[in-house]
Amino acid sequence: MTRFTNWQRPQFDKNGMTKWQWMCQYQENLNLGENTDIGAFTYINARFGVEIEADVQIGSHCSIYSHNTIDNTKGKV
């Protein structure tokens, strides 16, 4: 994929925000494959683990949670 010839894992500020304006809480539990493209204003809560494999594109304004507050299920997604 030539679009990402210099792809690098994103850096997070103290609030979990990237320079591309998407955010991840518990980024230590985020397994991010190479050449991923995550749109602006996306929120990822990786408390119980989130895996995004290589070459995945996620649009802007998405939310990904590793837990469910309705029935209290939790786990890696």
Order of alpha helices (4+ residues) and beta strands (2+ residues): beta-beta-beta-beta-beta-beta-beta
